Amino acid sequence: MKKLKKKGFTLVEIMIVVAIIGLLAAIAIPNFVRARTTAQTNSCIANLKQLEGAVQVWAIETGAGDTDASVLSDLTPYVRRWPSCGTSAYAAPTSASQTPTCPLANTDHVL
């Protein structure tokens, strides 16, 4: 008599594979979220530095003092595309001495 051998995985083998995948996902997902948050923070800080540089260049080229007022239309030649943090656009600094701030209220994105 020939013995038929069934091919395939047992339930225990499948459960072990699922447990390993779950463990790897539990490790990877929080690291991904943390990396994404750090990248967004660094992007916002880089945008703030670019805006501050644009204000300083505007002040040098126009001879404006620290208290002279600037408006958005004065700064647009110095910024190719106005940046945003998330979905909120940055407000134009009102003077050369004012540092730009993140438009999101609950963040610590500062220069």
N, C-alpha and C positions, 0 to 999 in steps of 0.2 A: 504494500500500500504506500502510495505517495502521500507525503505530508505537505499540505498547502501552507506556505508561509505568507502571511499578510504583510504587505509593505505599508509604511506610513509612520507617522509620529504618534507617540502615546500622549495621553492627556497631561501627564507629569512633565514631559519634555516641552510641550507647548506652554504650560504654566510657567516653567522656568524662563523661557525666552521672553514671555510677556513681562515677568517680574524684572528681568534685566533691562528691558526697554523702558519700563516705568521708572526704574532707578536712575538710568541715564537721563531721562527727561526731567526728573526731579532735580537733578544737579544742573542741567544745562539751562532751563528756562529762567531761573532767578539771575544767573550770570548774564543772559541775553538782555533781560530787562535793565539790569544795572549798567551794562555797556551802552545801551540805547540812551538812558538818562544822562550818562556822562557825555556822550557824543552831542546830545542836544544842548547841554550846558556849555560845552566848549564852543559850539557853533554860535550860540548867543553871545558869548564873551568876545568871539572874533568879530561878530557884527558890531558890537559896541565899540571895539577898538577902531574899526573902519569908519564908523560915524564920528568918533572923536577926532580921528585924523582928518576927515573931510572938514569939520568945523575949524580945526587949526589951520588948514590950508586956506580956507575961506578968509579967516581972520588975517592971515599974513598977506594974502593977495589984495585984500581990500583995505588993509591998514586999520582994521577994526580993533578996538580995545576989548578988554575982558568984559566990560559992561555993555558994549554995543549989542543991540538986538539983531538976531538973525531970524530969517523966516525960511520956510521950506523951499520956496522958489529960489532963495539965494544959494542953498546947498545942493540943489539938483544937478548942477554941472559937475560937481565933485563926486557924486555917487552915481554909478552907472544904473543900478537897479536898487530901489529902496528896499532894504532888508526887512524881514519880519521874524518874530520869535513865535513859532507855532503858526497860528492864524492871525495874530495881532501884529500890526505894523508898528515900528518904532516912531515915537514922536520926535520932531525936530527939536534939538536943543535951542533955547531962546537966546542964549548968549554964548560967547566963546569960553567963558569960565565954567559954564554948566556942563557936567558930564552926562552923557546919554544914559538912560536907565531902561531896563527891560520892561516891555509893556505888560507882562504878566505879573500880577500882584503877588502871587504866592511863590516866587522863585528867589533864589539867592544869586542870580546872575549879575555880578558886579565886576567892574574893572579892578 
